[in-house]
Structure formats: structure tokens, C-alpha cells
Amino acid sequence: MTAPACDIVVFGATSFVGQILTRYLAEHLAQQHETLRWAIAGRSQAKLDGLRRSLGAAGQSLPVIVADAASETQLQALCAQTRVVVSTVGPYALYGEPLVKVCAESGTDYCDLTGEVQWIKTMIEKYEPLAQKTGARIVHCCGFDSVPSDMGVWFLQQHAMRQFGVPATHVKMRVKTLKGGASGGTVASVINVVQEAAADRSLRKALMNPYVLCPEDHGFNARQHFIKSAEFDPAFDAWIAPFVMAAVNERVVHRSNALSGKAYGTQFAYDEAVLTGPGLKGRLSALAVVAGLGAFMAGIVVGPVRSLMQRFLLPKPGEGPSPEAQRAGRYDLRFFGRTDEGQVLRVKVTGDRDPGYGSTGKMLGQAAISLARDLVEDGAKAGRPGGFWTPATVFDTRFIERLTRYAGLRFEPI
């Protein structure tokens, strides 16, 4: 069988995040950190050529592949040329299925940055048996949704096992610092999820299930705590408010527990929230966050209000934070773990860029490289068979090392 021409293809390279990812890979490879054959792909030859020219010397010999997200024939030709596809084409619920289907059929590894739980669930149900048969490793949520959360819990559990010999059965993640903006693509994905849930009662019920992404035989029944309002958290001696990304991160972490043979325990509990501070000021800040989130979600559901928000307030597709804003962004996530015996462990995960874009581009790039390099040994797939994985179950310490060395993240015990 002829080896593919490329190790990695960036699909959706001219999208907002796709351009960030492409430039990051070009810079990373120019510094000779890796030797990889890669290409950029999308539906517009002219835009791809323009992106390639913008890379200067790094783009001169970069192959360009024209493929439309809706054309399985073109996607099949794309997959035949590579071992890994990294996709930034969202909202994935609208545009992502054909590529996942073709990757599952062809045995091509795949990763993306989706946070669309309802779509991930559908993809697992429809294509996991096929991916298991062909050997395709499908890894969703390789951006800020949900690498820092998923790998942060994994990192904490590794330390818990070394220190205590048992896992932390109750883990909390609290956002201490989060500085960054939103792109039109992310806003479009959020709007699509909310609209789908508003129109489908069964979907709303499914999305409320913390184990919705776990295999059907997961056997978990631990009651999970949903932070829906302002609360005081004694573990952090501060007030907390709901975290908008908890809805996907919590479910990914529970799937990781299920896929790892219940390594975190059968009664594992996990929740995420935003720290707003101590005292009255912290409480008022938490209440303001709750009110703001409620108003935003209500506005999305009401058609006329949504139209006004999209026209005057929200970024449009292709728009997002400037390079300067991305560099100025950062995040600091704190994890608290407690074992059944009451032993406590704390760790933190920090990032040096805007979380959703500057940092996500680097995380996604290293996920693709890890699939292409770390998880391939002598032509075999390094003990990771085909199927739908999470970051914490397909990757390992090498991924943490990559994120630390090349992507501006730090994982530290406190």
C-alpha cells in the first residue's frame, strides 16, 4: 500500500482559526522542531493561494488541496493523501459530518476544536463502529474546549496516584483568570447549539445528562453538581458563577473516565465554575455573571433579538480577536481534587495566549502532530486502536510535554 503524501492536512485553513493554526505550524516547523509533510486545504483555491503567499518562504512549497466540506468525493481524495486531518470547519453540526464519515471509512486520523456536544454524540453513535474497524482515531475537542480541562484532570490524577495511591474521586475546576475574545465562528456554533436545543426537548434532556458522551454501558450514577447560580465555594474560599464552557468540558472529562476503565472511580464527580472573589464584591460579581449569561442565552432564542445581536453586537464569521489581542490574552485554571479518604491535591493549568484562538491554535496543532508522530510506531498505531477518543485517553505525557514546550501551557502542582 502506497504511503500517503502528507502527515497532516489542515482542512479549513483559510478560516479564522485555520489561519492561526496554519501560521503556527509553519513557524513551528521552520524552527525545525519537527520534520513533517503537510498541506493546507479548503474550498477556495484563490484564498488558499493567498494564505500560502502570506507565509513567505515557509509557504513556497506548501501543497494546496481544494475540497468542499459537503463533497464526500473530494474529501475521499483529500484523505487518501494524508494520515491525519485537522479540521477547523465549523459550526461542525452544520458542516462537519461528511469529513468525520470519510475519515472513519478510510482509517484516517482526525482532530478538531468542536465544543458541540450534541454533534459529538451523533458522530459517536453513527461512526464509532466504523472507526474501530478501520483504525481511524477521531479526537474531538482539541482546543480550549477541552484540552486544559481534560488534560488538567488527567495531570491531577497522575499526581494523586503517585502521592496517595488512589485517584481523586471529586475534582473541581475553577477559572481564576480568563482574558480573550470571541470569533464569529465560535458565536455561530453557540447560536446553533442553543437553537437546536430550544427546538428539541429530547435534545435538551440529553444535554443535561453529564454522561451523555459516555458509552451506553458506563454504569455511572454519581450525582453531579451543576453550577447554575452564584454560590460560595469553601474549597476556594470564594464565590463562583457558572462557566459557559462547563457544558462540554464536564462531559468530555466523564467520557475520559469511562474510556480509561473508570480510572477516576465509579463515583467520580466533576464540576467547573468561574471564581469571582471573596466577600460581598465576589458575590455581586457572581450574580452579574449569572445575569449576563441568562440575558445572552435568552437573546439567542428570541429571533428578533438574535438578529439585532448578530447585526450590532456579535462578531461575524471570519472576524475575531486581532493578533495583538491574542498575544495579550491568557488564562489560569485551578483544580482541586479530593480522594475518598479526604486527601487533597491542587494543580493549576495556565496558558500564555487568548484561550479560544491564540492558545487553541497551538493546542490543536500539537494534537495533530502528536497523532502523526507520537502515536505512530513502526507503522502501527502505538496501542491506540480506532475509535472516538478524548484528549486525555488518546494522548499521554508526551502531549503534556508538547503543550509545555511548544504551546505556552504550564501544568503545575500547587
N, C-alpha and C positions, 0 to 999 in steps of 0.2 A: 504494500500500500504506500503511495506517494505521501511524503510528509507535507503538511500544509506550508504555504509560503510564509505565513506570518505566525508569530507567537500570540500577538494581541491585535485586535481591531477595535478602535474607538468608534462606536456607532452613535450618530447624533453629534458628531464632532463640532458642528457649527452652532449648536445650541448654546445658551449662556453658560451652563456648567460644562458642556462639552469643550468649549474653547478654553476654559480654565484647566480642565483635565489635559487637553492636548498640549498646552504650553508647559504644564508641569512635567509631563512625560518627556517632552523634547529637552527641557532643561535638565531633568534627572539623568537622562541617557547621555546628553552631551558631556556631563561631568563624569561619565564612564563608571557610574555606579553599577550599571548592568549592561549586558550585551543582549539586545532583543531586536527581533524583526517585528515591525509594527506598521500599521496603516490607519488612515482615517476614512470614515465612511459616513454617508448621508444621502439625501435625495437630490441635492443640487450640486452639479459639477462646478458651476461658477463660484458658489460660496466655498466649496471645499478647496478649490484652487486659490481663492483669496486667502483662506486660512493658512494654507501651506506657504504662500508667499510671505505672510506676516511672520513666519517662524525664521526667516532668513536662511542662514546656512543649514540650520537643523532641518529645514523642510525641503531642501532641494531634491533629495532622493526619496522622500516620503511617498509611498504609494497612496493613491486615492481610489476608493471603491464607491461607485454610485449604486445605492439601493434604497428603495422606498420601504418604510415601516409596514405598509399594507401588502407588499408583494412577496408572497412566500417563495416564488421562483427566484427573485433577486436575492432574498435572504439566504436561500439554499446555496446560491453561488458564493455569497459572502462567507458563509460558514465553512464551505469547502476550502477556503483559503487561510483559515486560522485555527488555532487551538483554543483561544479564549476570545469572547466578545464582551466588551464592557459597554453598557448602554446608558445613555443619558436622555433618551427619548420619552418624555412624559407629557401629560399625565399617562402613566402606564396603563391605567384602566381603559383608556381610550386608544392608545397606540402600541402597547407593549406585548400583547399576546402573540402575534404571529412570530416574533423573534424567539420568544421562550419556546414556542411549539417547535420551531425549526431546530433550535439548539438541542432540545430534548430528543428529537428524531435523529439528529446527526451525531450525537455524542459530543457536542461542542460545549466546553465550559463557558459559564456566563455569570456576570455580576452586574449589579445596578445600584441605584441610590433611592429606590422607591421607599415610601412610607405608607403606602396604600394597603392597609390590612385586608380589606375586602377583596382586592385583586390578588394579593399573595395567596389567600385562602383558595380562591378559584384556581389559580395556577397549580397549586399543590394537588388539589383534587383531580384536575384534568390531566396533568402531565408527569406526576412523580413516578408512577409505574413505568412509563416510557423512559424517563431519565435513568431510572435504576437499571433498566435493561441495556441501554446504550452506553452507560458510563458518564453521561453528562452531569457535571456538578453545577447546580443552579444555586446562586447565592444572592438573595435579595438583601436590601438594607445595608449597603456597604459605605454609606456616608455618615453624616451626623445622626441620622436615623440608620442604624442603631449601633454603630461601632463603639463609640465611647461607653454607652450603657452596657452592651453585651460583653465587650472585652473587659470593661471595668469590673463587672461582676465576676467574670472568669478569673481575672487577676486577683481579686479579693479572695475567691475560693481557693486558689492555689496557695495563697499565704495562710489561709485558715487551716488547710490540710497539713501544711508544714509545721505550723505553730501548735495546733490543737489536736491534729489527727482526725478531725471531723469537719464537715462543712458548716458554714453559717446558714442556718435554716430560715433566718429572717434578715433580709437586706433592704436598706433604703438608699435611694439616690436622691441627693438634693443639689439643685443648681445654685451655686453660690454666685457665680458671675456668668453673664451671657451677653456679649456685645456683638451685634451683627445685624444685617438687613435681610430683606426677603426679595426673591426674584419673581417675575411674572409666572414662571413655570411652576414654582412651589405654590403660589397663590392659586393657580389654576387647578393643581392637584387637590388642595384643601377644599376648594369650592366643589369639585366633582364628588369627593367623598361625602361631604355634607349633603349635597343634593341627592345622591343615591340613597343615603340613609334616611333622609326625610321622606322619600317616596316609597320606601320598602320597610315595612315593620319587621319582617323576618331578618332583614339585614341589620336593623338597629339592635335587635335582640342578640344576634350573633356577635356584633362588635362589642357588646357589653360583657361577653364571655372572656375572662382573662386567658383561657386555654384554647381560644378559637383556632390558633395556629398549630396546636399540638396534635400528634396522631390520635386517631379515634380511641385507641386503647390506652391512653396516657394514664388513667387511673387517679389523677389528681383531684382532690376535693377540698383542699385547704381554702378557707375563706380569705379572699384578698381584699385589701383596704383600698378603696377608690377615694382619692382626694378630690372632692368636688367643691369645697368651700374653704374659707380661711380656717386654719387650725393651728394650735400650738403644739410643737413637736419637742418633747422633753429630751430626746436623744441629741438634738442640736441646740436646745435652749433658745429656740427662735420660732417665730410664726412662719407658716408656709402657705402657699397658694398652689392651685392646680398648674401643672406643666403641660403645655399643649402637645408635646411630643410623647407624653407618657402612654398614650393610647396605643402606639405602635411599639415603643421600646419595651414596655412591660410584657407584651405578648411574644416578642422575639426572645426575651430572656427566658420565659417559661418554655418556649419551644426548645431552646438550648438545653434546659434541664431535662426535658423529655428525650431528646435525641442523644444525650450523653449518658443514658441509662439511669436517669434520676440521680445524677451525681450531687445535686444540691439538696436532695432529700425529697421524700414523697409529700411532706407537709411544708415545702418551701413557700415563703411569702415574699413578695417584692412589690415595692411601690416607688413612684417618683413624684417630686414636687419642687417648687421654687422656694428658696429661702428669701424671706422679706425682712428679717431682722427681729430683734427683741423688743419688748415693751409696746407701748401704745403706737408708736410710729410703725413698728413692724406689723401690728395688727391692721392698721389703716392701709398700709401698702398692700397687704394680702387681700383686703376687701376690694381695693381698687383694681387689682389684677383680676379677681373674680368678676367684677362688673364689666371690665373691658373685654374679657373673653366672652362673656354672655352676650354683650352687645354685638360683637363681631359675628358670632355664630347665628344670632337672630337675624342680622342683616343679610347674611348669605342666603338664608332660607327664603326671605321675602324678596320676590323677584324685582320689583321696582327699586327697592333699597340696594339690592345687589348690583343692579345696573349702574346706579349712581356711584357706588363704591368703586366699581371697576373703572368707571369713566374718570373719576376725580381723585380717588384716594389710593387705589391699589396699583402696583406695577403691572405693566402689560407683558405678555410673552416676549422673551428676548431682552427684557430690562432686568436690572439688578444692581447690587452694590458696585461702586467703582473699584478699580484695583487698589486705590488708596484706602477706601473704606474696608476692603477685605483684609489688608495688612494691619489696619488699626483694630480689627476685631479680635476677640479672644473668648475663652470660656474656662470655667473652673467648676468641676463636678465633684461632690463629696459623697463617699459611700460609707455607710455604717452597717456592719454585719454583726449578728449575734447568734451564737450556737445554742442548741437546746440546753446546754449546761450553763448558759449565761456568760460565756466568754465573749469579749467584744473586740472587734477589729475595725479600723478605719483606714481607708485609702482615698487618694484623690487622682483625678484624671484631668489634665489641663491641655489646652490647645492654643497655638500661637496665631491663629487667623480667625476671620469671620467663620463661625461654625458651619453655616449652610453652604458656603461656596469656596472660599479660600482653603479652609481645612477639609471640607468634603472632597474637593478635587484631589487633594493629596492622599486622603484615606482611600478613595476609590481607585486611584492609580496604583497604590501599593497592594490593594486587594487583587487587582488584575495581574500584577507582576507576581504576587505570591502564588496565584493559581497557575501561572505559566512556568514559574521557576521552582518554588519551594515544594509544591505538591505534585511534582513530576520527577520520578526517579527511574532511570534506565527504561524509559518508555512506559512504565506503569504509573498508576495514579496515586502512588505514595500512601496506600492504605485507606484512601478516601474514595469509596465507590460512588457511582452515580446516584443522584437524588437531590432533593431540595434541602440545603444546609443553611445554617445560620453562621455568621462570622465566628462565633465562639466555638462552634463544633467542627468547622472545616479547617480553620486556621489554628495556630498554636503559638508558642513562644517566639518563633521566628517572625510572626506578624507583629507582635508587640515590639520586637527589636526594630523592625522596619519602620513602624509608626514613630518610634522614638528617634531613630537615626535620621530618617528622611522626611517625615511628615509633620514635625513640630509638636507631637504629642508627648506627654510625660505621664507615666503610671508610677505612683509613689505610695508606699505605706506612710501613714501619719503616726 
